[in-house]
Amino acid sequence: EIEMVSLRWAVSLAVLAVLVHSQEIKTGAELSGDQKAKMPDFSDMEVRKVLKCGICNAAVREFGHQIATAQFDAADRGYKMKGYDYVEIMDSVCTVKMDNYGLLLQKDGTPSADWSNEDRLFRARGGQITRLVKNTCSEVQDEYEEELKSDAPKLCSKGASIRQCRTTRLAKEICGDAGLKFCTKDRIADFQVVEDHYIRGDIPDDDFFDEGAGKQAADAQPAAPPAPEL
């Protein structure tokens, strides 16, 4: 069943600053009939493409960070990673890391088309949502395993957090027109802008900006939870 997970505050593509109060939406509750009716149409191929773009970008970032972290750790121990080490890491990304991703809920509880894995955010998970996440992640793994393995050390510096990894370039190759064709050039540009803000330190690493936030959200840089106004 589709469940919802808690939120403190979020910045999304559709609503730049939305505060959702815990008393309005209950953690772990099933989506209402109205919320389900307003879910993105998963049968529409163009809608699925938009949804898979955000998942693909998130998967590339998760793969890059997890592989790079393992490689740095192996180098410190004088261990040469084997093929099965990479398979285990990449499988765990799709089955464990990506399992926490869900569609962000807007102020009125309506599911958006933007993704997050943040525990502090309300998001819709389970059912066809989680199946789409895991299937898209597996598609990225199956088609681009070698590229992910070889490029991972170039994406993240040692000790870097996941948001400080420069994965957008690789996401463009994998998720964009030259690869799986999930993402438009404009969407990739949105990812790049947010990544650049994190790398420069304009946005604190513990602040959250969703996959589709883009330049306006990155430039907003709120220092505290904003007022609950649209």
DOPAMI-478026 format. One line per 8 residues: their letters; for each residue x, y, z of N, C-alpha, C. Coordinates in steps of 0.2 Angstrom, whole numbers, plus 5000, padded with zeros to 4 digits. Layout:
BEGIN
a) X:Y:Z:X:Y:Z:X:Y:Z  ...
REM end
This chain:
BEGIN
eiemvslr) 5004:4994:5000:5000:5000:5000:5004:5006:5000  5001:5012:4998:5005:5018:4997:5005:5021:5004  5011:5023:5007:5011:5026:5013:5014:5033:5013  5014:5037:5018:5017:5044:5018:5022:5044:5024  5027:5048:5023:5032:5049:5028:5033:5056:5030  5035:5057:5036:5035:5064:5039:5039:5070:5035  5037:5076:5037:5039:5082:5034:5040:5087:5039  5046:5091:5038:5047:5097:5042:5045:5103:5037
wavslavl) 5049:5103:5032:5048:5108:5026:5051:5106:5020  5049:5109:5014:5052:5107:5008:5051:5113:5003  5056:5113:4998:5055:5117:4992:5054:5113:4986  5049:5114:4982:5048:5109:4977:5047:5114:4970  5047:5110:4964:5047:5114:4958:5040:5117:4957  5035:5114:4960:5028:5116:4959:5026:5122:4964  5029:5121:4970:5028:5125:4976:5034:5127:4979  5037:5133:4978:5044:5134:4980:5044:5134:4988
avlvhsqe) 5039:5136:4992:5040:5136:4999:5033:5133:5002  5033:5127:5004:5027:5124:5007:5028:5121:5014  5025:5123:5019:5026:5120:5025:5020:5116:5027  5021:5109:5028:5015:5104:5029:5016:5103:5036  5010:5104:5040:5010:5102:5047:5009:5095:5049  5012:5092:5054:5011:5085:5055:5004:5083:5057  5000:5088:5060:4993:5086:5061:4989:5086:5055  4991:5088:5049:4987:5088:5043:4988:5082:5040
iktgaels) 4994:5079:5040:4995:5072:5036:4998:5068:5041  4996:5062:5042:4999:5057:5047:5004:5053:5044  5010:5052:5047:5015:5047:5045:5012:5040:5044  5014:5037:5039:5012:5030:5038:5005:5029:5036  5001:5034:5035:4994:5033:5033:4993:5032:5026  4988:5028:5024:4986:5027:5017:4984:5033:5014  4985:5034:5007:4983:5040:5004:4975:5040:5003  4972:5045:5004:4965:5046:5003:4963:5044:4996
gdqkakmp) 4956:5043:4995:4954:5042:4988:4955:5048:4984  4955:5054:4986:4956:5060:4983:4963:5061:4981  4968:5059:4985:4975:5059:4984:4977:5054:4979  4974:5048:4979:4975:5043:4974:4973:5045:4967  4967:5049:4967:4964:5051:4961:4969:5056:4957  4972:5060:4962:4977:5065:4959:4984:5063:4958  4985:5057:4959:4992:5054:4957:4994:5055:4950  5000:5056:4948:5002:5056:4941:5000:5050:4938
dfsdmevr) 4998:5051:4931:4995:5045:4927:5001:5041:4925  5002:5035:4929:5007:5031:4927:5007:5027:4920  5001:5027:4918:4999:5024:4911:5001:5029:4905  5002:5035:4907:5004:5040:4902:5012:5040:4901  5014:5038:4895:5021:5037:4894:5025:5043:4895  5022:5049:4893:5026:5055:4894:5026:5057:4902  5021:5055:4905:5021:5056:4913:5027:5052:4916  5027:5046:4913:5032:5041:4916:5039:5043:4914
kvlkcgic) 5040:5046:4909:5046:5048:4907:5049:5054:4911  5044:5058:4913:5046:5064:4918:5048:5061:4925  5044:5056:4927:5045:5053:4933:5051:5049:4933  5053:5046:4928:5059:5042:4928:5065:5046:4927  5064:5052:4925:5070:5057:4924:5073:5058:4931  5068:5060:4936:5070:5061:4943:5073:5055:4946  5070:5049:4945:5073:5043:4948:5080:5042:4945  5081:5042:4939:5087:5041:4935:5092:5045:4938
naavrefg) 5091:5052:4939:5096:5056:4942:5098:5054:4949  5093:5053:4953:5094:5051:4960:5098:5044:4960  5097:5040:4956:5100:5033:4955:5107:5034:4954  5109:5038:4949:5116:5039:4947:5120:5042:4953  5116:5047:4956:5120:5050:4962:5121:5045:4967  5116:5041:4969:5117:5035:4974:5122:5030:4972  5122:5028:4965:5127:5024:4963:5134:5027:4964  5135:5033:4961:5141:5036:4962:5144:5037:4969
hqiataqf) 5140:5039:4973:5142:5040:4980:5144:5033:4983  5140:5028:4983:5141:5022:4986:5147:5018:4983  5148:5019:4976:5154:5015:4973:5160:5019:4975  5160:5026:4975:5166:5030:4977:5168:5028:4984  5163:5028:4988:5165:5027:4995:5168:5020:4996  5165:5015:4993:5168:5009:4994:5175:5008:4991  5176:5012:4985:5183:5012:4982:5188:5015:4986  5186:5021:4989:5191:5024:4994:5192:5020:5000
daadrgyk) 5187:5017:5003:5188:5012:5008:5193:5006:5007  5191:5003:5001:5196:4998:4999:5203:5000:4998  5204:5006:4995:5211:5008:4994:5214:5009:5000  5211:5012:5005:5214:5013:5012:5216:5006:5015  5212:5001:5013:5214:4994:5016:5218:4990:5012  5220:4993:5006:5225:4989:5002:5221:4984:4998  5214:4984:4997:5210:4979:4994:5208:4981:4987  5209:4976:4983:5207:4978:4976:5200:4975:4975
mkgydyve) 5195:4979:4973:5188:4977:4973:5187:4972:4967  5183:4967:4968:5181:4962:4963:5174:4964:4960  5173:4960:4955:5167:4961:4951:5161:4960:4956  5161:4955:4960:5155:4954:4964:5154:4959:4970  5160:4963:4971:5159:4968:4976:5155:4974:4973  5156:4975:4967:5152:4980:4963:5145:4978:4962  5144:4972:4961:5137:4969:4960:5133:4970:4966  5136:4968:4972:5133:4969:4978:5131:4976:4980
imdsvctv) 5136:4981:4979:5135:4988:4980:5129:4990:4976  5129:4989:4970:5124:4992:4965:5117:4988:4966  5117:4982:4968:5111:4979:4970:5108:4982:4976  5112:4984:4981:5109:4987:4987:5107:4994:4986  5109:4997:4981:5107:5004:4979:5100:5003:4977  5098:4999:4972:5091:4998:4970:5087:4995:4975  5089:4991:4979:5084:4987:4984:5084:4991:4990  5089:4994:4992:5089:4997:4999:5089:5005:4999
kmdnygll) 5094:5008:4995:5094:5015:4995:5088:5018:4992  5086:5016:4986:5081:5019:4982:5074:5017:4985  5074:5012:4990:5067:5010:4992:5064:5016:4996  5068:5021:4999:5066:5026:5003:5063:5032:4999  5064:5032:4992:5062:5037:4988:5054:5037:4987  5051:5043:4987:5044:5043:4986:5042:5050:4983  5036:5051:4980:5034:5057:4977:5032:5062:4983  5035:5068:4982:5034:5073:4987:5026:5075:4987
lqkdgtps) 5024:5076:4993:5017:5079:4994:5017:5086:4994  5012:5089:4991:5011:5096:4991:5007:5098:4997  5006:5105:4998:5003:5107:5005:4996:5104:5006  4993:5103:5001:4986:5100:5001:4986:5093:5002  4992:5090:5002:4993:5082:5002:4993:5079:4995  4992:5083:4990:4992:5080:4983:4999:5078:4981  5000:5072:4978:5007:5070:4976:5009:5074:4970  5015:5076:4971:5018:5080:4965:5022:5075:4960
adwsnedr) 5026:5077:4956:5030:5073:4951:5037:5073:4953  5039:5076:4959:5045:5077:4961:5047:5072:4967  5053:5069:4967:5056:5064:4971:5060:5066:4977  5059:5063:4983:5064:5064:4988:5065:5057:4992  5070:5057:4996:5071:5051:5000:5072:5054:5008  5070:5060:5009:5071:5063:5015:5066:5061:5020  5068:5058:5026:5063:5056:5031:5059:5062:5034  5062:5068:5033:5058:5073:5036:5053:5076:5032
lfrarggq) 5052:5073:5026:5047:5076:5021:5041:5071:5020  5035:5073:5019:5030:5069:5018:5030:5067:5010  5030:5061:5009:5030:5058:5002:5026:5052:5001  5024:5051:4996:5020:5045:4994:5024:5039:4992  5024:5033:4995:5028:5028:4993:5024:5021:4993  5027:5016:4990:5024:5010:4990:5020:5009:4983  5017:5003:4982:5014:5001:4976:5017:5003:4970  5014:5006:4965:5017:5007:4958:5022:5012:4959
itrlvknt) 5022:5016:4964:5028:5021:4965:5034:5018:4966  5034:5014:4971:5041:5010:4973:5043:5005:4967  5038:5002:4964:5040:4998:4958:5043:5002:4953  5041:5008:4951:5044:5012:4946:5051:5014:4948  5052:5016:4955:5058:5018:4957:5063:5012:4956  5061:5006:4958:5066:5001:4958:5067:4998:4951  5062:4998:4947:5063:4996:4940:5067:5001:4936  5067:5007:4937:5071:5012:4934:5078:5012:4936
csevqdey) 5079:5011:4943:5086:5010:4945:5089:5004:4942  5085:4998:4942:5088:4992:4939:5090:4993:4931  5086:4997:4928:5087:4999:4921:5094:5003:4920  5095:5008:4925:5101:5011:4925:5107:5007:4926  5106:5002:4931:5112:4998:4933:5113:4993:4927  5108:4990:4924:5109:4985:4919:5112:4988:4912  5110:4994:4911:5113:4997:4905:5119:5001:4905  5121:5003:4912:5127:5007:4912:5131:5005:4918
eeelksda) 5132:4999:4920:5136:4997:4925:5143:4998:4925  5146:4997:4919:5153:4998:4918:5155:5006:4918  5150:5010:4915:5151:5017:4916:5151:5020:4923  5146:5017:4927:5146:5019:4934:5152:5017:4938  5154:5011:4936:5160:5008:4940:5166:5013:4938  5167:5014:4932:5174:5018:4930:5174:5025:4932  5168:5028:4932:5167:5035:4933:5166:5037:4940  5164:5032:4944:5163:5034:4951:5168:5038:4955
pklcskga) 5175:5036:4954:5180:5039:4958:5181:5047:4956  5178:5048:4950:5179:5055:4947:5173:5060:4949  5168:5057:4952:5162:5060:4954:5162:5063:4961  5165:5059:4966:5165:5061:4973:5172:5061:4975  5174:5066:4979:5180:5066:4983:5180:5062:4989  5185:5060:4992:5185:5056:4998:5182:5060:5004  5177:5056:5007:5174:5059:5012:5168:5064:5011  5167:5065:5004:5161:5069:5002:5155:5066:5004
sirqcrtt) 5150:5071:5005:5143:5069:5006:5140:5067:4999  5134:5064:4999:5131:5063:4993:5129:5069:4989  5128:5074:4992:5126:5080:4989:5132:5084:4986  5138:5082:4988:5144:5086:4986:5147:5082:4980  5144:5077:4978:5146:5073:4972:5144:5076:4966  5149:5077:4961:5147:5080:4955:5144:5074:4950  5138:5072:4951:5136:5067:4947:5131:5069:4941  5130:5075:4940:5125:5078:4935:5128:5077:4928
rlakeicg) 5135:5077:4927:5138:5076:4920:5136:5069:4918  5137:5064:4923:5136:5057:4921:5128:5056:4920  5124:5059:4924:5117:5059:4924:5115:5061:4917  5118:5066:4914:5116:5069:4908:5117:5064:4902  5123:5060:4903:5125:5055:4898:5120:5049:4899  5118:5047:4905:5114:5041:4906:5107:5042:4905  5104:5048:4908:5097:5049:4908:5095:5054:4902  5099:5057:4899:5097:5062:4894:5097:5059:4887
daglkfct) 5097:5063:4882:5096:5061:4875:5101:5056:4872  5107:5056:4875:5112:5051:4873:5111:5045:4876  5107:5044:4881:5106:5038:4885:5099:5035:4885  5096:5035:4891:5090:5032:4891:5084:5036:4889  5086:5043:4888:5081:5048:4885:5075:5049:4890  5077:5049:4897:5071:5051:4902:5071:5058:4903  5077:5062:4902:5077:5069:4904:5078:5073:4898  5075:5079:4899:5076:5084:4894:5082:5088:4896
kdriadfq) 5084:5092:4891:5090:5097:4892:5089:5101:4898  5082:5104:4898:5081:5109:4903:5081:5106:4910  5078:5099:4911:5078:5096:4917:5085:5095:4920  5090:5093:4915:5097:5092:4917:5100:5098:4919  5098:5104:4916:5101:5110:4918:5098:5112:4925  5092:5110:4927:5090:5111:4934:5094:5107:4939  5095:5101:4937:5100:5097:4942:5106:5100:4942  5109:5103:4937:5116:5106:4937:5116:5112:4941
vvedhyir) 5111:5116:4941:5111:5122:4945:5111:5121:4952  5107:5116:4954:5106:5114:4961:5113:5111:4964  5116:5107:4960:5122:5104:4962:5127:5109:4962  5128:5114:4958:5133:5119:4958:5132:5123:4965  5126:5124:4967:5125:5128:4973:5127:5124:4979  5126:5118:4979:5129:5113:4985:5136:5113:4985  5139:5112:4979:5147:5112:4978:5150:5118:4981  5147:5124:4979:5150:5131:4981:5148:5132:4988
gdipdddf) 5144:5128:4991:5142:5130:4998:5137:5135:4999  5134:5137:4994:5128:5142:4994:5122:5139:4998  5121:5133:4998:5116:5129:5001:5119:5125:5006  5117:5125:5013:5119:5121:5018:5118:5113:5016  5122:5109:5017:5122:5102:5015:5116:5099:5019  5113:5101:5024:5108:5098:5028:5101:5101:5026  5101:5106:5021:5095:5108:5018:5093:5104:5013  5086:5104:5011:5084:5100:5006:5081:5103:5000
fdegagkq) 5083:5101:4994:5080:5104:4988:5079:5098:4983  5073:5097:4981:5071:5091:4978:5074:5090:4971  5072:5085:4967:5076:5083:4961:5074:5088:4955  5068:5091:4956:5066:5096:4951:5066:5103:4953  5069:5105:4958:5069:5112:4961:5071:5117:4956  5077:5116:4953:5079:5120:4948:5082:5127:4951  5083:5132:4946:5087:5138:4948:5083:5142:4953  5077:5143:4952:5073:5147:4957:5074:5144:4964
aadaqpaa) 5073:5138:4965:5073:5135:4972:5080:5136:4974  5085:5135:4970:5092:5135:4973:5094:5142:4975  5091:5147:4971:5093:5154:4973:5089:5156:4979  5083:5153:4980:5079:5155:4986:5083:5155:4993  5087:5149:4994:5091:5148:4999:5088:5150:5006  5082:5147:5008:5079:5149:5014:5084:5147:5020  5084:5152:5025:5088:5151:5031:5084:5147:5036  5077:5148:5036:5073:5145:5041:5067:5142:5037
ppapel) 5063:5138:5040:5057:5136:5037:5052:5142:5035  5050:5142:5029:5046:5148:5027:5039:5148:5029  5035:5153:5029:5028:5153:5031:5024:5149:5026  5019:5146:5029:5015:5141:5024:5011:5145:5019  5014:5148:5015:5010:5152:5009:5012:5150:5003  5008:5150:4998:5009:5148:4991:5012:5154:4987
REM end
